Amino acid sequence: MKINKSIQLIGRFVCAIIVLGITAFFTPGFTIENLWVLAIAVVALSLIDFFIGCFTPLFSHPFVKFFIGALLAGIALYLVQYFIIGYILSIIAIILGAIVFGLVDYMLPSEPIQK
């Protein structure tokens, strides 16, 4: 079954906004000032994750998909805090957020992008 890339991006956005909000609420050192900052952060995270996924065909095995997804989410979480005002993370928040994003990325249906 072929998955449309735009539907995949929207699905990642919806899941990311839920996961990022819950992770920010429960993780110490993870501060998001308001809903608009959360939305902007999720757009940035979704775009970074989507474009990295387009250029790295490493998602062939589900277990590898979890580790690569967690690593890329950690990098994206770290980078986004420098571009968005009101989005502050500690090291433990980056690690926990990356693990949660890796799990969500592992559970989302996707297929490797054919070139």
N, CA, C and O atoms as a printed pandas DataFrame, in Angstrom:
     atom_number atom_name residue_name chain_id  residue_number  x_coord  y_coord  z_coord
0              1         N          MET        A               1    0.842   -1.183    0.000
1              2        CA          MET        A               1    0.000    0.000    0.000
2              3         C          MET        A               1    0.885    1.242    0.000
3              4         O          MET        A               1    1.794    1.370    0.820
4              5         N          LYS        A               2    0.615    2.132   -0.906
5              6        CA          LYS        A               2    1.393    3.356   -1.028
6              7         C          LYS        A               2    0.786    4.451   -0.150
7              8         O          LYS        A               2   -0.425    4.670   -0.172
8              9         N          ILE        A               3    1.623    5.128    0.614
9             10        CA          ILE        A               3    1.163    6.182    1.507
10            11         C          ILE        A               3    1.519    7.529    0.894
11            12         O          ILE        A               3    2.672    7.768    0.534
12            13         N          ASN        A               4    0.534    8.403    0.777
13            14        CA          ASN        A               4    0.742    9.739    0.233
14            15         C          ASN        A               4    1.627   10.537    1.187
15            16         O          ASN        A               4    1.409   10.511    2.398
16            17         N          LYS        A               5    2.617   11.244    0.655
17            18        CA          LYS        A               5    3.557   11.990    1.493
18            19         C          LYS        A               5    2.881   13.127    2.251
19            20         O          LYS        A               5    3.256   13.415    3.387
20            21         N          SER        A               6    1.895   13.777    1.643
21            22        CA          SER        A               6    1.224   14.878    2.332
22            23         C          SER        A               6    0.372   14.365    3.489
23            24         O          SER        A               6    0.302   15.005    4.537
24            25         N          ILE        A               7   -0.273   13.216    3.307
25            26        CA          ILE        A               7   -1.044   12.623    4.401
26            27         C          ILE        A               7   -0.106   12.180    5.510
27            28         O          ILE        A               7   -0.436   12.310    6.689
28            29         N          GLN        A               8    1.061   11.658    5.147
29            30        CA          GLN        A               8    2.053   11.244    6.126
30            31         C          GLN        A               8    2.552   12.454    6.916
31            32         O          GLN        A               8    2.740   12.362    8.129
32            33         N          LEU        A               9    2.768   13.584    6.246
33            34        CA          LEU        A               9    3.215   14.799    6.925
34            35         C          LEU        A               9    2.139   15.322    7.870
35            36         O          LEU        A               9    2.459   15.739    8.984
36            37         N          ILE        A              10    0.886   15.311    7.462
37            38        CA          ILE        A              10   -0.214   15.760    8.327
38            39         C          ILE        A              10   -0.364   14.826    9.526
39            40         O          ILE        A              10   -0.589   15.282   10.647
40            41         N          GLY        A              11   -0.241   13.531    9.293
41            42        CA          GLY        A              11   -0.306   12.565   10.388
42            43         C          GLY        A              11    0.812   12.770   11.388
43            44         O          GLY        A              11    0.589   12.690   12.596
44            45         N          ARG        A              12    2.008   13.035   10.899
45            46        CA          ARG        A              12    3.135   13.316   11.792
46            47         C          ARG        A              12    2.892   14.607   12.580
47            48         O          ARG        A              12    3.244   14.692   13.756
48            49         N          PHE        A              13    2.295   15.603   11.937
49            50        CA          PHE        A              13    2.008   16.862   12.613
50            51         C          PHE        A              13    1.018   16.658   13.752
51            52         O          PHE        A              13    1.240   17.143   14.862
52            53         N          VAL        A              14   -0.069   15.947   13.487
53            54        CA          VAL        A              14   -1.093   15.717   14.512
54            55         C          VAL        A              14   -0.513   14.918   15.672
55            56         O          VAL        A              14   -0.717   15.268   16.834
56            57         N          CYS        A              15    0.208   13.848   15.358
57            58        CA          CYS        A              15    0.822   13.047   16.425
58            59         C          CYS        A              15    1.865   13.854   17.191
59            60         O          CYS        A              15    1.957   13.751   18.414
60            61         N          ALA        A              16    2.645   14.652   16.477
61            62        CA          ALA        A              16    3.696   15.424   17.129
62            63         C          ALA        A              16    3.127   16.472   18.069
63            64         O          ALA        A              16    3.696   16.695   19.138
64            65         N          ILE        A              17    2.021   17.127   17.711
65            66        CA          ILE        A              17    1.461   18.149   18.593
66            67         C          ILE        A              17    0.915   17.517   19.876
67            68         O          ILE        A              17    1.025   18.097   20.957
68            69         N          ILE        A              18    0.328   16.332   19.751
69            70        CA          ILE        A              18   -0.170   15.636   20.940
70            71         C          ILE        A              18    0.996   15.163   21.803
71            72         O          ILE        A              18    1.004   15.373   23.016
72            73         N          VAL        A              19    1.972   14.531   21.176
73            74        CA          VAL        A              19    3.109   13.986   21.915
74            75         C          VAL        A              19    3.944   15.096   22.542
75            76         O          VAL        A              19    4.364   14.980   23.693
76            77         N          LEU        A              20    4.187   16.165   21.801
77            78        CA          LEU        A              20    4.996   17.255   22.347
78            79         C          LEU        A              20    4.287   17.940   23.507
79            80         O          LEU        A              20    4.930   18.298   24.494
80            81         N          GLY        A              21    2.986   18.129   23.408
81            82        CA          GLY        A              21    2.238   18.723   24.515
82            83         C          GLY        A              21    2.264   17.858   25.760
83            84         O          GLY        A              21    2.479   18.361   26.863
84            85         N          ILE        A              22    2.046   16.563   25.594
85            86        CA          ILE        A              22    2.072   15.647   26.741
86            87         C          ILE        A              22    3.489   15.545   27.313
87            88         O          ILE        A              22    3.668   15.554   28.530
88            89         N          THR        A              23    4.480   15.450   26.449
89            90        CA          THR        A              23    5.865   15.364   26.909
90            91         C          THR        A              23    6.275   16.632   27.647
91            92         O          THR        A              23    6.955   16.555   28.671
92            93         N          ALA        A              24    5.879   17.781   27.152
93            94        CA          ALA        A              24    6.212   19.043   27.818
94            95         C          ALA        A              24    5.537   19.147   29.181
95            96         O          ALA        A              24    6.104   19.714   30.114
96            97         N          PHE        A              25    4.332   18.604   29.298
97            98        CA          PHE        A              25    3.612   18.669   30.564
98            99         C          PHE        A              25    4.264   17.790   31.628
99           100         O          PHE        A              25    4.372   18.198   32.785
100          101         N          PHE        A              26    4.696   16.596   31.252
101          102        CA          PHE        A              26    5.203   15.644   32.225
102          103         C          PHE        A              26    6.718   15.658   32.423
103          104         O          PHE        A              26    7.201   15.092   33.404
104          105         N          THR        A              27    7.470   16.271   31.543
105          106        CA          THR        A              27    8.925   16.241   31.617
106          107         C          THR        A              27    9.463   17.473   32.336
107          108         O          THR        A              27    9.149   18.603   31.964
108          109         N          PRO        A              28   10.279   17.249   33.373
109          110        CA          PRO        A              28   10.904   18.396   34.036
110          111         C          PRO        A              28   11.952   19.032   33.123
111          112         O          PRO        A              28   12.727   18.329   32.474
112          113         N          GLY        A              29   11.970   20.340   33.079
113          114        CA          GLY        A              29   12.925   21.052   32.244
114          115         C          GLY        A              29   12.457   21.280   30.822
115          116         O          GLY        A              29   13.238   21.731   29.984
116          117         N          PHE        A              30   11.208   20.982   30.532
117          118        CA          PHE        A              30   10.643   21.165   29.191
118          119         C          PHE        A              30    9.574   22.233   29.319
119          120         O          PHE        A              30    8.505   21.972   29.871
120          121         N          THR        A              31    9.841   23.425   28.819
121          122        CA          THR        A              31    8.929   24.551   28.983
122          123         C          THR        A              31    8.446   25.047   27.628
123          124         O          THR        A              31    9.241   25.367   26.745
124          125         N          ILE        A              32    7.136   25.104   27.486
125          126        CA          ILE        A              32    6.510   25.717   26.315
126          127         C          ILE        A              32    5.545   26.756   26.863
127          128         O          ILE        A              32    4.630   26.425   27.618
128          129         N          GLU        A              33    5.750   28.016   26.482
129          130        CA          GLU        A              33    5.007   29.112   27.104
130          131         C          GLU        A              33    3.522   29.133   26.777
131          132         O          GLU        A              33    2.707   29.395   27.661
132          133         N          ASN        A              34    3.147   28.864   25.525
133          134        CA          ASN        A              34    1.725   28.896   25.174
134          135         C          ASN        A              34    1.445   27.984   23.984
135          136         O          ASN        A              34    2.351   27.336   23.458
136          137         N          LEU        A              35    0.202   27.942   23.573
137          138        CA          LEU        A              35   -0.223   27.034   22.512
138          139         C          LEU        A              35    0.389   27.403   21.159
139          140         O          LEU        A              35    0.669   26.524   20.344
140          141         N          TRP        A              36    0.595   28.693   20.922
141          142        CA          TRP        A              36    1.173   29.120   19.645
142          143         C          TRP        A              36    2.623   28.677   19.527
143          144         O          TRP        A              36    3.066   28.269   18.453
144          145         N          VAL        A              37    3.355   28.754   20.621
145          146        CA          VAL        A              37    4.740   28.283   20.619
146          147         C          VAL        A              37    4.771   26.776   20.357
147          148         O          VAL        A              37    5.628   26.282   19.623
148          149         N          LEU        A              38    3.821   26.049   20.968
149          150        CA          LEU        A              38    3.721   24.605   20.732
150          151         C          LEU        A              38    3.450   24.321   19.262
151          152         O          LEU        A              38    4.080   23.439   18.678
152          153         N          ALA        A              39    2.530   25.047   18.664
153          154        CA          ALA        A              39    2.196   24.830   17.250
154          155         C          ALA        A              39    3.379   25.137   16.336
155          156         O          ALA        A              39    3.650   24.382   15.402
156          157         N          ILE        A              40    4.076   26.224   16.592
157          158        CA          ILE        A              40    5.240   26.584   15.773
158          159         C          ILE        A              40    6.355   25.556   15.945
159          160         O          ILE        A              40    7.018   25.180   14.978
160          161         N          ALA        A              41    6.558   25.106   17.181
161          162        CA          ALA        A              41    7.582   24.093   17.441
162          163         C          ALA        A              41    7.255   22.787   16.727
163          164         O          ALA        A              41    8.145   22.135   16.182
164          165         N          VAL        A              42    5.987   22.408   16.728
165          166        CA          VAL        A              42    5.584   21.167   16.066
166          167         C          VAL        A              42    5.731   21.284   14.554
167          168         O          VAL        A              42    6.143   20.326   13.901
168          169         N          VAL        A              43    5.404   22.427   13.997
169          170        CA          VAL        A              43    5.599   22.619   12.556
170          171         C          VAL        A              43    7.083   22.482   12.219
171          172         O          VAL        A              43    7.444   21.806   11.256
172          173         N          ALA        A              44    7.935   23.120   13.008
173          174        CA          ALA        A              44    9.379   23.029   12.764
174          175         C          ALA        A              44    9.871   21.593   12.927
175          176         O          ALA        A              44   10.636   21.103   12.096
176          177         N          LEU        A              45    9.442   20.920   13.986
177          178        CA          LEU        A              45    9.854   19.531   14.204
178          179         C          LEU        A              45    9.355   18.607   13.098
179          180         O          LEU        A              45   10.090   17.733   12.639
180          181         N          SER        A              46    8.115   18.796   12.671
181          182        CA          SER        A              46    7.557   17.947   11.612
182          183         C          SER        A              46    8.298   18.146   10.296
183          184         O          SER        A              46    8.602   17.181    9.596
184          185         N          LEU        A              47    8.582   19.383    9.968
185          186        CA          LEU        A              47    9.305   19.653    8.727
186          187         C          LEU        A              47   10.723   19.106    8.764
187          188         O          LEU        A              47   11.189   18.515    7.790
188          189         N          ILE        A              48   11.412   19.300    9.885
189          190        CA          ILE        A              48   12.772   18.764   10.012
190          191         C          ILE        A              48   12.747   17.245    9.905
191          192         O          ILE        A              48   13.553   16.661    9.181
192          193         N          ASP        A              49   11.826   16.602   10.622
193          194        CA          ASP        A              49   11.721   15.150   10.600
194          195         C          ASP        A              49   11.350   14.637    9.210
195          196         O          ASP        A              49   11.894   13.631    8.755
196          197         N          PHE        A              50   10.435   15.317    8.540
197          198        CA          PHE        A              50   10.008   14.890    7.211
198          199         C          PHE        A              50   11.148   15.002    6.202
199          200         O          PHE        A              50   11.380   14.074    5.427
200          201         N          PHE        A              51   11.860   16.128    6.204
201          202        CA          PHE        A              51   12.938   16.314    5.235
202          203         C          PHE        A              51   14.124   15.393    5.512
203          204         O          PHE        A              51   14.762   14.912    4.576
204          205         N          ILE        A              52   14.422   15.146    6.772
205          206        CA          ILE        A              52   15.493   14.203    7.082
206          207         C          ILE        A              52   15.081   12.802    6.643
207          208         O          ILE        A              52   15.899   12.042    6.125
208          209         N          GLY        A              53   13.808   12.464    6.852
209          210        CA          GLY        A              53   13.308   11.162    6.406
210          211         C          GLY        A              53   13.345   11.000    4.901
211          212         O          GLY        A              53   13.516    9.887    4.402
212          213         N          CYS        A              54   13.187   12.089    4.173
213          214        CA          CYS        A              54   13.246   12.022    2.712
214          215         C          CYS        A              54   14.660   11.740    2.210
215          216         O          CYS        A              54   14.836   11.096    1.175
216          217         N          PHE        A              55   15.662   12.216    2.935
217          218        CA          PHE        A              55   17.040   12.089    2.472
218          219         C          PHE        A              55   17.795   10.917    3.089
219          220         O          PHE        A              55   18.913   10.619    2.668
220          221         N          THR        A              56   17.204   10.246    4.082
221          222        CA          THR        A              56   17.882    9.105    4.693
222          223         C          THR        A              56   17.012    7.863    4.546
223          224         O          THR        A              56   15.982    7.752    5.211
224          225         N          PRO        A              57   17.406    6.934    3.693
225          226        CA          PRO        A              57   16.613    5.711    3.496
226          227         C          PRO        A              57   16.967    4.619    4.513
227          228         O          PRO        A              57   17.144    3.462    4.132
228          229         N          LEU        A              58   17.071    4.967    5.786
229          230        CA          LEU        A              58   17.484    4.022    6.815
230          231         C          LEU        A              58   16.322    3.372    7.536
231          232         O          LEU        A              58   16.538    2.642    8.504
232          233         N          PHE        A              59   15.101    3.611    7.099
233          234        CA          PHE        A              59   13.928    3.135    7.818
234          235         C          PHE        A              59   13.418    1.791    7.299
235          236         O          PHE        A              59   12.211    1.552    7.314
236          237         N          SER        A              60   14.298    0.921    6.847
237          238        CA          SER        A              60   13.843   -0.339    6.283
238          239         C          SER        A              60   13.415   -1.343    7.344
239          240         O          SER        A              60   12.502   -2.132    7.100
240          241         N          HIS        A              61   14.031   -1.337    8.488
241          242        CA          HIS        A              61   13.693   -2.264    9.566
242          243         C          HIS        A              61   13.027   -1.482   10.698
243          244         O          HIS        A              61   13.511   -0.409   11.059
244          245         N          PRO        A              62   11.922   -1.992   11.272
245          246        CA          PRO        A              62   11.207   -1.237   12.310
246          247         C          PRO        A              62   12.046   -0.907   13.542
247          248         O          PRO        A              62   11.900    0.170   14.121
248          249         N          PHE        A              63   12.922   -1.825   13.946
249          250        CA          PHE        A              63   13.739   -1.562   15.134
250          251         C          PHE        A              63   14.746   -0.449   14.862
251          252         O          PHE        A              63   14.998    0.393   15.724
252          253         N          VAL        A              64   15.316   -0.450   13.665
253          254        CA          VAL        A              64   16.237    0.619   13.269
254          255         C          VAL        A              64   15.473    1.936   13.168
255          256         O          VAL        A              64   16.001    3.000   13.492
256          257         N          LYS        A              65   14.218    1.849   12.711
257          258        CA          LYS        A              65   13.378    3.044   12.589
258          259         C          LYS        A              65   13.203    3.729   13.942
259          260         O          LYS        A              65   13.195    4.958   14.009
260          261         N          PHE        A              66   13.060    2.951   15.026
261          262        CA          PHE        A              66   12.924    3.529   16.359
262          263         C          PHE        A              66   14.185    4.295   16.751
263          264         O          PHE        A              66   14.096    5.437   17.200
264          265         N          PHE        A              67   15.358    3.679   16.586
265          266        CA          PHE        A              67   16.603    4.338   16.997
266          267         C          PHE        A              67   16.924    5.557   16.139
267          268         O          PHE        A              67   17.320    6.600   16.658
268          269         N          ILE        A              68   16.755    5.425   14.837
269          270        CA          ILE        A              68   17.008    6.569   13.950
270          271         C          ILE        A              68   16.006    7.686   14.235
271          272         O          ILE        A              68   16.373    8.860   14.274
272          273         N          GLY        A              69   14.729    7.312   14.435
273          274        CA          GLY        A              69   13.704    8.311   14.746
274          275         C          GLY        A              69   13.989    9.034   16.052
275          276         O          GLY        A              69   13.796   10.246   16.147
276          277         N          ALA        A              70   14.451    8.291   17.069
277          278        CA          ALA        A              70   14.778    8.911   18.356
278          279         C          ALA        A              70   15.989    9.838   18.221
279          280         O          ALA        A              70   15.995   10.936   18.778
280          281         N          LEU        A              71   17.001    9.404   17.491
281          282        CA          LEU        A              71   18.188   10.224   17.297
282          283         C          LEU        A              71   17.859   11.508   16.531
283          284         O          LEU        A              71   18.286   12.597   16.916
284          285         N          LEU        A              72   17.097   11.369   15.448
285          286        CA          LEU        A              72   16.729   12.550   14.656
286          287         C          LEU        A              72   15.799   13.484   15.435
287          288         O          LEU        A              72   15.888   14.705   15.303
288          289         N          ALA        A              73   14.911   12.909   16.243
289          290        CA          ALA        A              73   14.028   13.744   17.063
290          291         C          ALA        A              73   14.824   14.494   18.116
291          292         O          ALA        A              73   14.534   15.658   18.393
292          293         N          GLY        A              74   15.818   13.852   18.706
293          294        CA          GLY        A              74   16.670   14.534   19.678
294          295         C          GLY        A              74   17.422   15.702   19.058
295          296         O          GLY        A              74   17.516   16.776   19.650
296          297         N          ILE        A              75   17.951   15.484   17.868
297          298        CA          ILE        A              75   18.645   16.561   17.158
298          299         C          ILE        A              75   17.673   17.686   16.820
299          300         O          ILE        A              75   17.991   18.863   16.989
300          301         N          ALA        A              76   16.486   17.316   16.341
301          302        CA          ALA        A              76   15.489   18.332   15.990
302          303         C          ALA        A              76   15.021   19.103   17.218
303          304         O          ALA        A              76   14.886   20.325   17.162
304          305         N          LEU        A              77   14.772   18.406   18.328
305          306        CA          LEU        A              77   14.364   19.097   19.569
306          307         C          LEU        A              77   15.434   20.076   20.023
307          308         O          LEU        A              77   15.125   21.185   20.458
308          309         N          TYR        A              78   16.682   19.667   19.921
309          310        CA          TYR        A              78   17.782   20.536   20.325
310          311         C          TYR        A              78   17.875   21.769   19.427
311          312         O          TYR        A              78   18.067   22.881   19.920
312          313         N          LEU        A              79   17.742   21.582   18.131
313          314        CA          LEU        A              79   17.883   22.698   17.196
314          315         C          LEU        A              79   16.712   23.672   17.264
315          316         O          LEU        A              79   16.908   24.880   17.135
316          317         N          VAL        A              80   15.502   23.165   17.464
317          318        CA          VAL        A              80   14.318   24.023   17.445
318          319         C          VAL        A              80   14.339   25.029   18.592
319          320         O          VAL        A              80   13.806   26.129   18.450
320          321         N          GLN        A              81   14.944   24.672   19.725
321          322        CA          GLN        A              81   14.943   25.595   20.857
322          323         C          GLN        A              81   15.720   26.885   20.571
323          324         O          GLN        A              81   15.519   27.890   21.253
324          325         N          TYR        A              82   16.601   26.863   19.573
325          326        CA          TYR        A              82   17.348   28.072   19.222
326          327         C          TYR        A              82   16.606   28.969   18.237
327          328         O          TYR        A              82   17.004   30.116   18.032
328          329         N          PHE        A              83   15.544   28.472   17.628
329          330        CA          PHE        A              83   14.805   29.252   16.645
330          331         C          PHE        A              83   13.459   29.765   17.141
331          332         O          PHE        A              83   12.876   30.664   16.535
332          333         N          ILE        A              84   12.960   29.199   18.243
333          334        CA          ILE        A              84   11.636   29.568   18.730
334          335         C          ILE        A              84   11.746   30.126   20.139
335          336         O          ILE        A              84   12.265   29.461   21.035
336          337         N          ILE        A              85   11.266   31.329   20.334
337          338        CA          ILE        A              85   11.292   31.970   21.640
338          339         C          ILE        A              85   10.149   31.390   22.478
339          340         O          ILE        A              85    9.018   31.280   22.005
340          341         N          GLY        A              86   10.451   31.026   23.710
341          342        CA          GLY        A              86    9.445   30.459   24.599
342          343         C          GLY        A              86    9.446   28.946   24.615
343          344         O          GLY        A              86    8.544   28.332   25.184
344          345         N          TYR        A              87   10.443   28.337   24.002
345          346        CA          TYR        A              87   10.577   26.885   23.917
346          347         C          TYR        A              87   11.929   26.544   24.518
347          348         O          TYR        A              87   12.959   26.685   23.858
348          349         N          ILE        A              88   11.931   26.091   25.782
349          350        CA          ILE        A              88   13.169   25.891   26.529
350          351         C          ILE        A              88   13.266   24.425   26.943
351          352         O          ILE        A              88   12.310   23.858   27.472
352          353         N          LEU        A              89   14.425   23.817   26.700
353          354        CA          LEU        A              89   14.631   22.409   27.016
354          355         C          LEU        A              89   15.894   22.206   27.838
355          356         O          LEU        A              89   16.887   22.910   27.657
356          357         N          SER        A              90   15.842   21.232   28.746
357          358        CA          SER        A              90   17.044   20.776   29.433
358          359         C          SER        A              90   17.531   19.508   28.733
359          360         O          SER        A              90   16.854   18.988   27.847
360          361         N          ILE        A              91   18.688   19.018   29.124
361          362        CA          ILE        A              91   19.239   17.816   28.503
362          363         C          ILE        A              91   18.328   16.609   28.739
363          364         O          ILE        A              91   18.087   15.824   27.822
364          365         N          ILE        A              92   17.823   16.459   29.968
365          366        CA          ILE        A              92   16.937   15.334   30.277
366          367         C          ILE        A              92   15.641   15.429   29.472
367          368         O          ILE        A              92   15.089   14.407   29.065
368          369         N          ALA        A              93   15.154   16.640   29.242
369          370        CA          ALA        A              93   13.941   16.823   28.436
370          371         C          ALA        A              93   14.189   16.433   26.985
371          372         O          ALA        A              93   13.312   15.858   26.341
372          373         N          ILE        A              94   15.367   16.737   26.468
373          374        CA          ILE        A              94   15.700   16.352   25.092
374          375         C          ILE        A              94   15.757   14.834   24.972
375          376         O          ILE        A              94   15.243   14.266   24.008
376          377         N          ILE        A              95   16.380   14.175   25.948
377          378        CA          ILE        A              95   16.500   12.716   25.905
378          379         C          ILE        A              95   15.127   12.056   26.009
379          380         O          ILE        A              95   14.800   11.175   25.214
380          381         N          LEU        A              96   14.321   12.480   26.989
381          382        CA          LEU        A              96   12.990   11.895   27.158
382          383         C          LEU        A              96   12.082   12.197   25.963
383          384         O          LEU        A              96   11.346   11.325   25.501
384          385         N          GLY        A              97   12.137   13.426   25.471
385          386        CA          GLY        A              97   11.344   13.787   24.298
386          387         C          GLY        A              97   11.756   12.995   23.066
387          388         O          GLY        A              97   10.906   12.602   22.267
388          389         N          ALA        A              98   13.055   12.758   22.908
389          390        CA          ALA        A              98   13.535   11.977   21.771
390          391         C          ALA        A              98   13.067   10.530   21.852
391          392         O          ALA        A              98   12.715    9.931   20.835
392          393         N          ILE        A              99   13.063    9.964   23.062
393          394        CA          ILE        A              99   12.584    8.587   23.223
394          395         C          ILE        A              99   11.100    8.490   22.882
395          396         O          ILE        A              99   10.673    7.563   22.193
396          397         N          VAL        A             100   10.316    9.456   23.369
397          398        CA          VAL        A             100    8.881    9.442   23.082
398          399         C          VAL        A             100    8.632    9.630   21.589
399          400         O          VAL        A             100    7.795    8.934   21.014
400          401         N          PHE        A             101    9.346   10.559   20.951
401          402        CA          PHE        A             101    9.175   10.761   19.513
402          403         C          PHE        A             101    9.625    9.534   18.729
403          404         O          PHE        A             101    9.014    9.188   17.718
404          405         N          GLY        A             102   10.693    8.869   19.188
405          406        CA          GLY        A             102   11.134    7.644   18.532
406          407         C          GLY        A             102   10.081    6.558   18.599
407          408         O          GLY        A             102    9.865    5.840   17.623
408          409         N          LEU        A             103    9.415    6.430   19.756
409          410        CA          LEU        A             103    8.345    5.444   19.890
410          411         C          LEU        A             103    7.170    5.765   18.975
411          412         O          LEU        A             103    6.612    4.875   18.333
412          413         N          VAL        A             104    6.803    7.029   18.919
413          414        CA          VAL        A             104    5.693    7.425   18.051
414          415         C          VAL        A             104    6.068    7.214   16.588
415          416         O          VAL        A             104    5.245    6.745   15.802
416          417         N          ASP        A             105    7.286    7.551   16.219
417          418        CA          ASP        A             105    7.745    7.355   14.849
418          419         C          ASP        A             105    7.771    5.870   14.502
419          420         O          ASP        A             105    7.480    5.489   13.368
420          421         N          TYR        A             106    8.113    5.047   15.460
421          422        CA          TYR        A             106    8.129    3.597   15.267
422          423         C          TYR        A             106    6.719    3.061   15.008
423          424         O          TYR        A             106    6.542    2.134   14.219
424          425         N          MET        A             107    5.721    3.642   15.670
425          426        CA          MET        A             107    4.349    3.159   15.546
426          427         C          MET        A             107    3.615    3.703   14.324
427          428         O          MET        A             107    2.633    3.106   13.885
428          429         N          LEU        A             108    4.069    4.818   13.770
429          430        CA          LEU        A             108    3.408    5.390   12.593
430          431         C          LEU        A             108    3.678    4.559   11.355
431          432         O          LEU        A             108    4.816    4.150   11.125
432          433         N          PRO        A             109    2.657    4.301   10.555
433          434        CA          PRO        A             109    2.905    3.533    9.332
434          435         C          PRO        A             109    3.610    4.394    8.296
435          436         O          PRO        A             109    3.220    5.532    8.038
436          437         N          SER        A             110    4.638    3.834    7.721
437          438        CA          SER        A             110    5.352    4.519    6.650
438          439         C          SER        A             110    6.094    3.467    5.831
439          440         O          SER        A             110    6.248    2.319    6.249
440          441         N          GLU        A             111    6.530    3.876    4.696
441          442        CA          GLU        A             111    7.315    2.978    3.859
442          443         C          GLU        A             111    8.522    3.755    3.380
443          444         O          GLU        A             111    8.456    4.977    3.247
444          445         N          PRO        A             112    9.629    3.067    3.116
445          446        CA          PRO        A             112   10.813    3.774    2.632
446          447         C          PRO        A             112   10.530    4.505    1.327
447          448         O          PRO        A             112    9.787    4.015    0.476
448          449         N          ILE        A             113   11.117    5.655    1.184
449          450        CA          ILE        A             113   10.908    6.468   -0.010
450          451         C          ILE        A             113   11.771    5.915   -1.143
451          452         O          ILE        A             113   12.988    5.798   -1.001
452          453         N          GLN        A             114   11.155    5.583   -2.240
453          454        CA          GLN        A             114   11.853    5.009   -3.389
454          455         C          GLN        A             114   12.421    6.139   -4.239
455          456         O          GLN        A             114   11.752    7.138   -4.503
456          457         N          LYS        A             115   13.655    5.960   -4.655
457          458        CA          LYS        A             115   14.263    6.980   -5.523
458          459         C          LYS        A             115   14.385    6.456   -6.919
459          460         O          LYS        A             115   14.873    7.161   -7.803
